[in-house]
Amino acid sequence: MSQVERGEPGPLTVGATARLTQPKLRPALWRVTELTEGRDFTWVSEAPGVRTRAEHRLLSLPAGRTRVELAIVQSGPLAGPVGWLYRDLLRRYLRLEADGLRRRCEQG
């Protein structure tokens, strides 16, 4: 992501928004629709013909480790073509997000 602007100050809550700017994609407004403190959150972005849902989950593993699961789900009449056109880019961005989170967590 090249820019993230929170819509509201304070902690992330259901209904909170953020505007994300990413290379090769239009800026998008995301709204948190589900949140379990310290465990997971889901947010949604709407564009003409396609609704994108991004899921972020933390799973506890043995020895105090944590696994992060990230998922993108698209729906709507243009979800097929948009998913096909942006499939590789979205996978790359998910990988970059996961790698960045890993580096941040390893810093302590």
DSSP file (Angstrom, degrees, kcal/mol; ACC not computed):
  #  RESIDUE AA STRUCTURE BP1 BP2  ACC     N-H-->O    O-->H-N    N-H-->O    O-->H-N    TCO  KAPPA ALPHA  PHI   PSI    X-CA   Y-CA   Z-CA
    1    1 A M              0   0    0      0, 0.0    21,-0.2     0, 0.0     3,-0.1   0.000 360.0 360.0 360.0 138.4    0.0    0.0    0.0
    2    2 A S        +     0   0    0     19,-2.5     2,-0.3     1,-0.3    20,-0.2   0.689 360.0  10.5 -95.0 -20.0    1.3    3.4   -0.8
    3    3 A Q  E     -A   21   0A   0     18,-1.6    18,-2.8     2,-0.0     2,-0.4  -0.953  54.2-172.4-159.4 139.2   -1.2    5.3    1.5
    4    4 A V  E     -A   20   0A   0     -2,-0.3     2,-0.5    16,-0.2    16,-0.2  -0.993   7.6-174.7-131.3 124.8   -3.7    4.5    4.2
    5    5 A E  E     -A   19   0A   0     14,-2.3    14,-2.9    -2,-0.4     2,-0.2  -0.965  18.3-140.7-122.2 114.7   -6.0    7.1    5.6
    6    6 A R  E     -A   18   0A   0     -2,-0.5    12,-0.3    12,-0.2    -2,-0.0  -0.481   2.8-148.1 -70.3 141.7   -8.2    6.2    8.5
    7    7 A G  S    S+     0   0    0     10,-2.9    11,-0.1    -2,-0.2    -1,-0.1   0.760  82.4  25.3 -79.6 -26.4  -11.7    7.7    8.4
    8    8 A E  S    S-     0   0    0      9,-0.6    -1,-0.1     2,-0.1     2,-0.1  -0.968  82.7-115.7-136.8 149.6  -12.0    8.0   12.1
    9    9 A P  S    S+     0   0    0      0, 0.0    -2,-0.0     0, 0.0     0, 0.0  -0.362  72.8  38.9 -76.7 165.8   -9.5    8.3   15.0
   10   10 A G  S    S-     0   0    0     -2,-0.1    -2,-0.1     2,-0.0     3,-0.1  -0.343  97.6 -16.3  94.6-172.6   -9.1    5.7   17.6
   11   11 A P  S    S-     0   0    0      0, 0.0     2,-0.3     0, 0.0     5,-0.0  -0.179  76.3 -90.4 -68.5 159.9   -9.1    1.9   17.6
   12   12 A L        +     0   0    0      4,-0.1     2,-0.3     3,-0.0    -2,-0.0  -0.546  56.7 166.8 -69.9 128.9  -10.5   -0.2   14.8
   13   13 A T    >   -     0   0    0     -2,-0.3     3,-2.3    -3,-0.1    19,-0.3  -0.915  46.9 -75.3-138.1 163.7  -14.2   -0.9   15.3
   14   14 A V  T 3  S+     0   0    0     -2,-0.3    19,-0.2     1,-0.3     3,-0.1  -0.438 123.0  26.8 -59.6 131.8  -17.1   -2.3   13.3
   15   15 A G  T 3  S+     0   0    0     17,-2.6    -1,-0.3     1,-0.4    18,-0.1   0.156  89.8 133.7  97.0 -16.8  -18.2    0.5   10.9
   16   16 A A    <   -     0   0    0     -3,-2.3    16,-2.8    15,-0.1    -1,-0.4  -0.299  41.2-151.2 -64.9 151.9  -14.7    2.2   10.9
   17   17 A T  E     - B   0  31A   0     14,-0.2   -10,-2.9    -3,-0.1    -9,-0.6  -0.855  17.2-176.0-125.7 159.3  -13.4    3.2    7.5
   18   18 A A  E     -AB   6  30A   0     12,-1.9    12,-3.1    -2,-0.3     2,-0.6  -0.973  20.8-138.1-150.7 142.4  -10.1    3.6    5.8
   19   19 A R  E     -AB   5  29A   0    -14,-2.9   -14,-2.3    -2,-0.3     2,-0.4  -0.916  24.7-162.3-103.1 120.5   -9.1    4.8    2.3
   20   20 A L  E     -AB   4  28A   0      8,-2.8     8,-2.3    -2,-0.6     2,-0.5  -0.865   8.7-164.7-107.5 135.3   -6.4    2.7    0.8
   21   21 A T  E     +A    3   0A   0    -18,-2.8   -19,-2.5    -2,-0.4   -18,-1.6  -0.982  15.5 172.5-117.5 125.2   -4.2    3.7   -2.2
   22   22 A Q    >   -     0   0    0     -2,-0.5     3,-1.8     3,-0.4    -2,-0.0  -0.981  39.4 -96.0-131.9 143.0   -2.3    0.9   -3.9
   23   23 A P  T 3  S+     0   0    0      0, 0.0     3,-0.1     0, 0.0    -2,-0.0  -0.278 108.7  12.5 -55.8 141.0   -0.2    1.0   -7.1
   24   24 A K  T 3  S+     0   0    0      1,-0.2     2,-0.3     0, 0.0    65,-0.1   0.467 115.0  87.4  70.7   4.6   -2.1   -0.1  -10.2
   25   25 A L  S <  S-     0   0    0     -3,-1.8    -3,-0.4     3,-0.0    -1,-0.2  -0.940  82.9-107.1-128.4 154.1   -5.5    0.0   -8.4
   26   26 A R        -     0   0    0     -2,-0.3    -6,-0.1     1,-0.1    -4,-0.1  -0.498  49.4 -92.0 -72.0 147.2   -8.0    2.8   -7.9
   27   27 A P        -     0   0    0      0, 0.0     2,-0.4     0, 0.0    -6,-0.2  -0.339  52.1-159.6 -55.8 142.7   -8.1    4.3   -4.3
   28   28 A A  E     -B   20   0A   0     -8,-2.3    -8,-2.8    -3,-0.1     2,-0.5  -0.981  18.4-134.8-134.8 141.4  -10.8    2.4   -2.4
   29   29 A L  E     -B   19   0A   0     -2,-0.4    17,-0.5    17,-0.3     2,-0.4  -0.845  25.5-163.5 -92.8 126.1  -12.8    3.1    0.7
   30   30 A W  E     -B   18   0A   0    -12,-3.1   -12,-1.9    -2,-0.5     2,-0.4  -0.906   4.2-162.0-112.8 138.2  -13.0    0.0    3.1
   31   31 A R  E     -BC  17  44A   0     13,-2.3    13,-2.4    -2,-0.4     2,-0.3  -0.983  22.5-122.9-123.0 128.5  -15.5   -0.4    5.9
   32   32 A V  E     + C   0  43A   0    -16,-2.8   -17,-2.6    -2,-0.4    11,-0.3  -0.532  33.3 170.3 -69.6 126.1  -15.0   -2.9    8.8
   33   33 A T  E     +     0   0A   0      9,-2.6     2,-0.3     1,-0.3    10,-0.2   0.640  64.8  24.6-110.6 -23.1  -18.0   -5.3    8.9
   34   34 A E  E     + C   0  42A   0      8,-1.6     8,-2.3   -21,-0.1    -1,-0.3  -0.997  62.6 173.2-144.0 144.2  -16.8   -7.8   11.4
   35   35 A L  E     - C   0  41A   0     -2,-0.3     2,-0.5     6,-0.2     6,-0.2  -0.922  16.8-176.3-156.5 126.9  -14.3   -7.7   14.2
   36   36 A T  E >>  - C   0  40A   0      4,-3.0     3,-2.9    -2,-0.3     4,-2.1  -0.960  45.1-113.3-119.0 108.6  -13.2  -10.0   17.0
   37   37 A E  T 34 S-     0   0    0     -2,-0.5     4,-0.1     1,-0.3    -2,-0.0  -0.085  94.5  -1.3 -47.8 126.2  -10.7   -8.0   19.1
   38   38 A G  T 34 S+     0   0    0      1,-0.1    -1,-0.3     2,-0.0     3,-0.1   0.504 131.8  61.2  73.9   3.8   -7.2   -9.6   18.9
   39   39 A R  T <4 S-     0   0    0     -3,-2.9    19,-2.9     1,-0.3     2,-0.3   0.696 103.9 -21.5-128.9 -48.0   -8.4  -12.4   16.6
   40   40 A D  E  <  -CD  36  57A   0     -4,-2.1    -4,-3.0    17,-0.2    -1,-0.3  -0.997  40.6-169.0-162.8 159.1   -9.9  -11.3   13.2
   41   41 A F  E     -CD  35  56A   0     15,-2.2    15,-2.4    -2,-0.3     2,-0.4  -0.981   6.7-159.5-151.4 153.2  -11.5   -8.6   11.2
   42   42 A T  E     -CD  34  55A   0     -8,-2.3    -9,-2.6    -2,-0.3    -8,-1.6  -0.988  10.9-176.3-128.7 138.2  -13.2   -8.3    7.8
   43   43 A W  E     -CD  32  54A   0     11,-2.1    11,-2.9    -2,-0.4     2,-0.4  -0.959  10.5-146.5-135.3 160.4  -13.7   -5.2    5.8
   44   44 A V  E     -CD  31  53A   0    -13,-2.4   -13,-2.3    -2,-0.3     2,-0.4  -0.936   6.7-166.4-129.4 142.5  -15.5   -4.6    2.5
   45   45 A S  E     - D   0  52A   0      7,-2.6     7,-3.0    -2,-0.4     2,-0.4  -0.994  12.6-152.2-127.1 137.3  -15.0   -2.2   -0.4
   46   46 A E  E     + D   0  51A   0    -17,-0.5   -17,-0.3    -2,-0.4     5,-0.2  -0.903  19.3 165.1-112.3 136.3  -17.6   -1.6   -3.1
   47   47 A A  E >   - D   0  50A   0      3,-2.5     3,-2.3    -2,-0.4     2,-0.1  -0.940  55.9 -67.0-137.8 160.7  -17.0   -0.6   -6.7
   48   48 A P  T 3  S-     0   0    0      0, 0.0     3,-0.0     0, 0.0    28,-0.0  -0.290 121.0  -3.9 -52.9 117.3  -19.4   -0.6   -9.6
   49   49 A G  T 3  S+     0   0    0     -2,-0.1    29,-3.2    28,-0.1    30,-0.5   0.358 124.2  72.8  84.8  -5.1  -20.2   -4.2  -10.3
   50   50 A V  E <   -D   47   0A   0     -3,-2.3    -3,-2.5    28,-0.2     2,-0.5  -0.988  53.6-164.1-148.7 136.1  -17.9   -5.8   -7.7
   51   51 A R  E     -DE  46  75A   0     24,-3.1    24,-2.3    -2,-0.4     2,-0.5  -0.976  15.5-158.7-116.1 127.4  -17.8   -6.1   -4.0
   52   52 A T  E     -DE  45  74A   0     -7,-3.0    -7,-2.6    -2,-0.5     2,-0.5  -0.928   5.4-168.3-113.0 127.5  -14.5   -7.1   -2.4
   53   53 A R  E     -DE  44  73A   0     20,-3.1    20,-2.8    -2,-0.5     2,-0.5  -0.962   4.0-163.4-114.5 126.5  -14.3   -8.6    1.1
   54   54 A A  E     -DE  43  72A   0    -11,-2.9   -11,-2.1    -2,-0.5     2,-0.4  -0.947   5.5-160.9-113.0 127.1  -10.9   -8.9    2.7
   55   55 A E  E     -DE  42  71A   0     16,-2.8    16,-2.1    -2,-0.5     2,-0.4  -0.887   7.1-172.3-111.5 137.0  -10.5  -11.2    5.7
   56   56 A H  E     +DE  41  70A   0    -15,-2.4   -15,-2.2    -2,-0.4     2,-0.4  -0.987  12.1 176.0-130.2 119.0   -7.7  -11.1    8.3
   57   57 A R  E     -DE  40  69A   0     12,-2.7    12,-2.7    -2,-0.4     2,-0.5  -0.969  21.0-154.9-130.2 141.4   -7.4  -13.8   10.9
   58   58 A L  E     - E   0  68A   0    -19,-2.9     2,-0.5    -2,-0.4    10,-0.2  -0.966  15.4-167.5-110.3 127.2   -4.8  -14.6   13.6
   59   59 A L  E     - E   0  67A   0      8,-3.1     8,-3.0    -2,-0.5     2,-0.2  -0.966  19.3-127.3-118.3 126.8   -4.6  -18.3   14.6
   60   60 A S  E     - E   0  66A   0     -2,-0.5     6,-0.2     6,-0.2     5,-0.0  -0.512  29.0-172.2 -72.2 136.1   -2.8  -19.4   17.8
   61   61 A L    >   -     0   0    0      4,-2.9     3,-0.6    -2,-0.2     4,-0.4  -0.790  33.7 -77.6-120.7 165.6   -0.2  -22.2   17.2
   62   62 A P  G >  S+     0   0    0      0, 0.0     3,-1.3     0, 0.0    -1,-0.2  -0.153 111.4  32.5 -58.0 159.4    1.8  -24.2   19.7
   63   63 A A  G 3  S-     0   0    0      1,-0.2     0, 0.0     2,-0.0     0, 0.0   0.764 132.8 -67.4  63.5  29.1    4.9  -22.6   21.4
   64   64 A G  G <  S+     0   0    0     -3,-0.6    -1,-0.2     1,-0.2     2,-0.1   0.645  96.2 141.4  71.9  14.6    3.3  -19.2   21.4
   65   65 A R    <   -     0   0    0     -3,-1.3    -4,-2.9    -4,-0.4     2,-0.4  -0.449  37.1-150.5 -86.2 163.0    3.4  -18.8   17.6
   66   66 A T  E     -E   60   0A   0     -6,-0.2     2,-0.4    -2,-0.1    -6,-0.2  -0.998   2.7-151.1-136.3 138.0    0.7  -17.2   15.5
   67   67 A R  E     -E   59   0A   0     -8,-3.0    -8,-3.1    -2,-0.4     2,-0.5  -0.900  11.5-149.3-106.0 138.1   -0.4  -17.9   12.0
   68   68 A V  E     -E   58   0A   0     -2,-0.4     2,-0.5   -10,-0.2   -10,-0.2  -0.921   9.6-165.8-106.1 129.7   -1.9  -15.0    9.9
   69   69 A E  E     -E   57   0A   0    -12,-2.7   -12,-2.7    -2,-0.5     2,-0.4  -0.973   5.4-174.7-116.2 129.4   -4.5  -15.9    7.3
   70   70 A L  E     +E   56   0A   0     -2,-0.5     2,-0.3   -14,-0.2   -14,-0.2  -0.963   6.2 175.2-121.4 138.3   -5.5  -13.3    4.6
   71   71 A A  E     -E   55   0A   0    -16,-2.1   -16,-2.8    -2,-0.4     2,-0.4  -0.999  19.1-156.7-144.8 146.8   -8.2  -13.8    2.0
   72   72 A I  E     -E   54   0A   0     -2,-0.3     2,-0.4   -18,-0.2   -18,-0.2  -0.992  13.1-176.4-120.8 129.3   -9.9  -11.8   -0.7
   73   73 A V  E     -E   53   0A   0    -20,-2.8   -20,-3.1    -2,-0.4     2,-0.4  -0.994   5.4-165.8-127.8 125.7  -13.4  -12.7   -1.8
   74   74 A Q  E     +E   52   0A   0     -2,-0.4     2,-0.3   -22,-0.2   -22,-0.2  -0.888  10.5 171.3-113.8 144.0  -15.1  -10.9   -4.7
   75   75 A S  E     +E   51   0A   0    -24,-2.3   -24,-3.1    -2,-0.4     3,-0.2  -0.916  27.7  74.8-141.8 168.0  -18.8  -11.0   -5.6
   76   76 A G  S >  S-     0   0    0     -2,-0.3     3,-1.6   -26,-0.2     4,-0.4  -0.392  90.6 -61.0 111.4 169.3  -21.1   -9.1   -8.0
   77   77 A P  T 3  S+     0   0    0      0, 0.0     3,-0.2     0, 0.0   -27,-0.2   0.742 134.9  40.6 -63.2 -24.5  -21.7   -9.2  -11.8
   78   78 A L  T 3> S+     0   0    0    -29,-3.2     4,-2.6    -3,-0.2     5,-0.3   0.339  84.7 101.0-104.1   7.3  -18.2   -8.0  -12.6
   79   79 A A  H <> S+     0   0    0     -3,-1.6     4,-2.8   -30,-0.5     5,-0.2   0.889  79.8  53.0 -59.7 -40.9  -16.4  -10.2  -10.0
   80   80 A G  H  > S+     0   0    0     -4,-0.4     4,-2.4     2,-0.2    -1,-0.2   0.973 114.8  37.4 -60.3 -57.9  -15.4  -12.8  -12.6
   81   81 A P  H  > S+     0   0    0      0, 0.0     4,-2.6     0, 0.0     5,-0.2   0.910 119.4  48.7 -63.7 -40.6  -13.7  -10.4  -15.1
   82   82 A V  H  X S+     0   0    0     -4,-2.6     4,-2.5     2,-0.2    -2,-0.2   0.927 112.4  48.9 -64.8 -43.9  -12.2   -8.2  -12.4
   83   83 A G  H  X S+     0   0    0     -4,-2.8     4,-1.1    -5,-0.3    -1,-0.2   0.900 112.6  48.3 -60.7 -41.3  -10.9  -11.3  -10.5
   84   84 A W  H  < S+     0   0    0     -4,-2.4     4,-0.3    -5,-0.2     3,-0.3   0.926 114.4  45.2 -64.8 -45.3   -9.4  -12.6  -13.7
   85   85 A L  H  < S+     0   0    0     -4,-2.6     4,-0.2     1,-0.2    -2,-0.2   0.865 125.9  30.0 -66.7 -37.1   -7.8   -9.3  -14.7
   86   86 A Y  H  X S+     0   0    0     -4,-2.5     4,-3.1    -5,-0.2     5,-0.3   0.328  86.0 108.6-108.3   6.4   -6.4   -8.6  -11.2
   87   87 A R  H  X S+     0   0    0     -4,-1.1     4,-2.3    -3,-0.3     5,-0.2   0.915  84.1  41.3 -51.2 -54.5   -5.8  -12.1   -9.9
   88   88 A D  H  > S+     0   0    0     -4,-0.3     4,-2.2     1,-0.2    -1,-0.2   0.890 115.9  50.2 -65.7 -39.6   -2.0  -12.1  -10.0
   89   89 A L  H  > S+     0   0    0     -4,-0.2     4,-2.6     2,-0.2    -1,-0.2   0.924 111.1  48.7 -64.6 -44.4   -1.8   -8.5   -8.7
   90   90 A L  H  X S+     0   0    0     -4,-3.1     4,-2.4     2,-0.2    -2,-0.2   0.903 111.2  50.0 -63.9 -40.5   -4.1   -9.3   -5.7
   91   91 A R  H  X S+     0   0    0     -4,-2.3     4,-2.2    -5,-0.3    -1,-0.2   0.911 111.1  49.8 -62.4 -41.4   -2.1  -12.4   -4.9
   92   92 A R  H  X S+     0   0    0     -4,-2.2     4,-2.5     1,-0.2    -2,-0.2   0.921 110.9  48.8 -63.0 -44.0    1.1  -10.4   -5.0
   93   93 A Y  H  X S+     0   0    0     -4,-2.6     4,-2.4     2,-0.2    -2,-0.2   0.877 109.9  51.4 -66.4 -37.4   -0.3   -7.7   -2.7
   94   94 A L  H  X S+     0   0    0     -4,-2.4     4,-2.5     2,-0.2    -1,-0.2   0.917 110.9  48.9 -63.7 -41.5   -1.5  -10.3   -0.2
   95   95 A R  H  X S+     0   0    0     -4,-2.2     4,-2.7     2,-0.2    -2,-0.2   0.922 111.4  49.2 -62.9 -44.5    2.0  -11.8   -0.2
   96   96 A L  H  X S+     0   0    0     -4,-2.5     4,-2.5     2,-0.2    -2,-0.2   0.898 111.3  50.1 -62.0 -40.7    3.5   -8.4    0.4
   97   97 A E  H  X S+     0   0    0     -4,-2.4     4,-2.3     2,-0.2    -2,-0.2   0.937 112.8  45.9 -62.9 -46.8    1.1   -7.7    3.2
   98   98 A A  H  X S+     0   0    0     -4,-2.5     4,-2.3     1,-0.2    -2,-0.2   0.910 113.8  48.7 -63.6 -42.7    1.8  -11.0    4.9
   99   99 A D  H  X S+     0   0    0     -4,-2.7     4,-2.4     2,-0.2    -1,-0.2   0.903 111.5  49.7 -65.1 -41.1    5.6  -10.5    4.5
  100  100 A G  H  X S+     0   0    0     -4,-2.5     4,-2.2    -5,-0.2    -1,-0.2   0.897 111.0  49.4 -64.1 -40.7    5.4   -7.0    5.9
  101  101 A L  H  X S+     0   0    0     -4,-2.3     4,-2.6     2,-0.2     5,-0.2   0.913 109.9  51.7 -64.5 -42.6    3.4   -8.1    8.9
  102  102 A R  H  X S+     0   0    0     -4,-2.3     4,-2.3     1,-0.2    -2,-0.2   0.940 110.4  48.0 -59.4 -47.9    5.9  -10.9    9.5
  103  103 A R  H  X S+     0   0    0     -4,-2.4     4,-1.0     1,-0.2    -1,-0.2   0.908 112.1  49.9 -59.7 -42.3    8.9   -8.5    9.4
  104  104 A R  H >X S+     0   0    0     -4,-2.2     4,-0.5     1,-0.2     3,-0.5   0.915 112.0  47.2 -64.0 -43.5    7.0   -6.1   11.8
  105  105 A C  H >< S+     0   0    0     -4,-2.6     3,-0.9     1,-0.2    -1,-0.2   0.860 108.1  55.3 -67.7 -35.9    6.2   -8.9   14.3
  106  106 A E  H 3< S+     0   0    0     -4,-2.3    -1,-0.2     1,-0.2    -2,-0.2   0.705  97.0  65.3 -71.4 -18.9    9.8  -10.2   14.2
  107  107 A Q  H <<        0   0    0     -4,-1.0    -1,-0.2    -3,-0.5    -2,-0.2   0.738 360.0 360.0 -73.0 -23.0   11.1   -6.8   15.2
  108  108 A G    <<        0   0    0     -3,-0.9    -3,-0.1    -4,-0.5    -2,-0.1   0.450 360.0 360.0  88.5 360.0    9.3   -7.1   18.5
